[in-house]
Amino acid sequence: MNATHPTSTRQWRILLVLAALAASIMLIACGGDSDSSDSTADASPSTSADTTGASTTTASSTAPETITIGYQLIPNGDLIVKSEGYLEQAFPDSTIKWVKFDSGGDVNTAVAGGAIDFGLAGSSPVSNGLASGIEYKVPWIHDVIGTAESLVATSDSGVTDVAGLKGKKVATPLASTSHYSLLVALKDAGLKPTDVQVVDLEPEAILAAWTRGDIDAAYVWSPTLDELKADGGVVLTDSAQLAKQGEVTADLAVVTNEFADQYPDAVQTWVDAQNRAVELYKSDPDAAAAAIASELSIEPAEALKQTKGLTFLTAEEQSKPRYLGTEAAPGGLAGNLQAAAEFLSSLGQLEGEATPEKFKDGLAPQYVNAVSGG
């Protein structure tokens, strides 16, 4: 499989994602409980939620009956919000529906299908989504990606640098930040995307393929990355090294335009909760790691180790032009998203047009500004 999107695979992915989400939403409508509609949902706040964190989350009186949130198993503040029940506290009259996704590409599909209100996706799929006209905006940066996303080769492959991947099988979730970083790494090593066999696999499938010996390398994120490294994986490069070269990637929050237009106070409350999680991490990293560990089913010490590969920003930090500001490249998130889209377009990987207005209009800094007083 080359680095372009196989039509049949993409179609099946879209159908499966929308079918699963439709089933979940039907269960909500029929009064199904959290166990039947989402095996990882937690509608009951933990006892520590009332006592931890440097700030509190103000309850919102203007919100729909159900708020559906697409999340991923990434060791960042979103898992703290979920584990500690911040949103359940803030929206006592709403059902908070958590739906797990394996990649940002699937989150894009769900948003386009009207199945979720909020989602987490990497900067590359968000760049693609904004370029293609998906109706959402970015109100929050979950994390700036560092060593938590890396390109690793199996110990049996004999590969010791990126150039050595020529002719090898490399797995990554297509349309993800890892896919984008893989393409950048190959280019920097003098390779074309077609010089390697790019295999489209989600993180859990990558681990299985690695164990079977079906692939030679993978570009993926924690916690799957940590399992590959523990199995002897050789790190060839990582997103922290690429960031030093100007290729910054991040995990971003998206909220649908429809939801933001109808419930702006609820979006503000959601951002308040995310900021509370980051403040907890900065003031009490052990408590934050314990919350993340409970969602990843790992030990808190391992969760804390995984968080070190990401950079977490408070609302005040995010309100600066370098992040949610609307400066043109090379400064600001809008410019970064545009640069990523232009790179993907040059490789025939962009599903849309990379016009500057799309990325400037795609940011919603007013919420972090309200928290920071900016």
N, C-alpha and C positions, 0 to 999 in steps of 0.2 A: 504494500500500500504506500503510495507517495504522500506528500504533505498536503495535498488538496483534499477537499471534503468529498468522500464517496457518496453519491446521491442516495443510494439505497440505504446505507448506514444512517445518514442524516434523517431520512424520512422515517425510518423505523424508530429512531431516538425520539423524534418529535411526537409520533403516535403514542409511544409508550409513556412518555412523560405526561402528556395531556390526559391520557386514559387514567393514569394513577392519580393525578390531581383531581380529575373529575370524580373519581370514586371517593376521595377524601372529602371533597366538598359536599357530596351527597350524604355522607355519613353525618356531617355537621348538621345539615338541614333536617336530617331525620332524628337528631338528638343523640347521636352516637357519642360515647365517652372518649377521652383522650387515648385510651389503650387501643380502641378499635379503629380510630382514625389516624393515629400516628404513634408508632411503637416507641418513639423517643420523646414524645411530647410530655411536658411536665406542667400541669395546670396549677399545681400547688407550690407556692413559694417555699423555699427552705427556711428553717428557723433563723439562719444567719443573715437573711436578707434584710432584716430590720435593724441590724446592729453593725454591719460592715459597710465600707464605702465612705469616701470623704464628703459626699453630698447626697441629697435625697432626690427622688423623682416625684414631681408634682402630679397628682392625679388629674386626668383629663376628663372633663364632663361632656366633651363633644367627640364622639367616636362611634363607629358602626358596631353592630351587634357582634360581628366576628372580624378579627384582623388576622390575615393569613401571611405568615412570614416564611420565606425560603431561606434556609441556613445551610452551612456546610461544616464539616468536622475539621475546622481550622482552629488552632489554639490561640484565639484572640478574644476580645471583649464581648463579641456576640454570644459566645458560649457562657460567659459570666452572666450576661443578662438573662439568658435562658435558664441556667442552673439556679440562679438566685431569685428568679421570679419577679424581676423588677417590673416587667410589663403587666404581669398579673396584678401587682400592687397598684400600678398607675391607672389601669383600666378595669376597675372592679365590676363594671357592668358589661364588659365585653368578653367574648371567648377569644383567647389568644391561640391561634392554630400554628404550630411549628411543623414545617414540611422540610425534610432533609433532601438535599441535592448533592450530586457528586461533582459537578463542575458548573462554571459560569455559563457555558453554552446552554446547558439545560435550564438554568435560571432565565436566560433570555427567552427561551421557548415558552416557559411558563408565563412570563410577563406578557409576551405577545399574545398568548392565548387567554389572558384575563384571569389567570388562576391564582395569582398571589398579589399582595399589596406592597410588601417590602421584599427585597432579596439581597443576597451577597454574591458578588461576582468580581472576578479579577479585572484589572484595568484594560486588558486586551479584549475580553468579551464585551465590556462596557463600551470601549471604543468602537467595536464592530456594531454594537446595538444602537448607539447614537447615530452612527453613520448610516445605518439601514433604516432609521426612522422609528425605532421602538419608542413608545411614549412613556419615557421615564426620566427622572433626574437623580443626581447624586447629592444627597444631603450630608454625607458622612464618609470618612475614610476609616475603615476598620483597622488597617495596618499598612505600613510600607514594608514590602517584602525584602528580606535579606537572605541569609543562609538557610532559611526555612524552606526555600525552593532551590533544588540543586539538580545538576545533571550527573548521574552516577552510572558507572559501568560495572558489570558483574566481574568478579575476580577471575572467572574462567574465560572471559572474552579476550584478555590480553591487551585491552585498550587502556592507555595511560594518559591520553590527551584527546581533545576534541577532534583533531585532524584524523586520529586513528579510528574514528567512527565510520569512515567511508566504507560503504558496502554492508554496514551492520544494520540490525533491527533495533530501532529506538522507539520506545513507547512513551506516549504523553496524551493527555486529554486534548483533543483538537479544539481550537478556538479558546483555549485557556491562556492564562499568563505564562504557564510553563511552556506551552506550545510556542508562544511568541518569543520567549527567552531562548528556547531551543533554536529557533530560526535565526535569531541574532547571533547566538554562539557559533552556529554553523557558518554563517557569513563571515564572522570575525576570523574563523579558522581557514577561510578560503574554500569552503565547501558550499555547494548548491543544495537546496532541499532535496533534490532528486538523487543526490549522492548517497543518501541513506534511505533506508526503508522505514518511514514513519508509520507506526502502528497506533491507531486511535483506541486507547483504553482508558477507562476511569481508574482512579487510584486503587480500589480494591482489586480490580482485574489486573492491574499492573503487578501487584504483589503476587498474585497467583501465577501469572505468566513468568515472572522472575523465578519463582520457586520451581516451576516446571522446566526452566531452561529455554523457554521459547523466545526470549528477547536478550539482546546484548547490553542494553542500557535503557535508562528512563530519565526523563525530566519530570519531576513531580514534587509535591509539597508534603510537609509534615501533617499527620503522623506517619503516613505510608513511607515517606522518605527515610525516617529514622529506622524503620524495620529493614529497609534495603541496605542502609549503612551497617546495621548490626549484623547483616548476613554477608558482610565482606565487600559491600559496594565501594567502589573507588570514585571519589568525587573528582570530576573533571573541571567543573566550574559551577558557580552558583549565582543567584540573582543579586547578591551583595557585590560581587565582582563586576557584574554587568551594570549595576547602578553607578559604580565609580566611573564607568565609561559614558554615563548619561542616559542609560537605558533603565530608567526607574519603573518598577512595577508595584502595584498595590492591590489590596483587596478593598473593594468599594461597596458601599450600600447604595441601593437604588430604591426609589419609591415611585409608583406609577403616577403620572400626571393627574389622572382621574381622582386618585385617593388624596393627593396633596391639595388639589383644588377644592375638594369637598370637605377635607378634614385637616386644615393646616395646623390647628392646635394639637391634634393627635400626632402629627409628624414632629412637632416641637417636643412633645412629651417623649416620643421615641428617641429623639436625639439626646434629650436630657438623660435618659436611661443609659444610652451608650457612653455618654461622657462620665456618668457615675461609675461604670465598669472600668474605664481607663483610669480614673482617679483611684479606684480601689487597687488596681494593679500597681500604680506608682506609690501608693501609701502603704500597702500591705501585700506585696507580691506572693507571699505564701498563701494568704487567704484566696487571692485571685487564682493561683495555681490549683488550689484544692477544688474550686468551682469548675475550672476547665477540666481537671482530671476526672471529675464525676461524669462529665459528658463524653469523654474519650475512653473511659474505662481503663485508665492507666493510673500509676502512682503519681501523687502530687509532685514529687521531685522530678519525675520525667516530664510532666507537663510544664514545670517551671523551666526546665532545660529547653524545651521546644519553643517556649515564648521568646527566648533570647534570640531566635532567628528572625524576629519581627520587631518593627518599631511601632509603638503605640503613641498616638497624638491626642492631647486633650482638645476640647473645642476651641480654647484660646489659641493653641498652636495651629489648628486647622484653619482658623480664620485669617491667617496670614496669606498674602498673595502667592507665596511659594506653593501653597497647597490648594485650598478651595477658591483662591483668587482666579481671576479670568485673564491673566496675562497671556500673551502669545508665547509660543516656544522661544527659548528654552525654559522660561520661567512659568510656574503655575501648572496646576493639574490640567487645565484646558489645553495648554500647549503640549503637555506630555501625551494626552490622549490623541491629539491631532497628529503628533509625530509618529505614534504607534500605528495609527490608521494609515498614514502615508506609506509607512514601511510595509504593512500588510497589503496595501494596494499594489505596491511595486512587485509583490510576489503573487498577485492574483488571489489573495486570501481575504480581501475586504468585501463584505456584503453590503455595499453602499458607496457613498461619496464623502470624501474627507474635506468638507468645507469648514473653515474656522468657526462659523456661526453655530454649527451644530454642537460643537464641544463647549463653547462659551454658554450657550443657552441650556446645555445639559447639566450645568452645575447649579446647585441651590444653596448658596452660602449663608442665606439669611438665618438659618436655624443655628448654626455654630456661632454666628455673629450675636444672636440673641443670648446665647449662653455666656459668651465671653464679654458681652457688653460692647462689642465692636460696632 
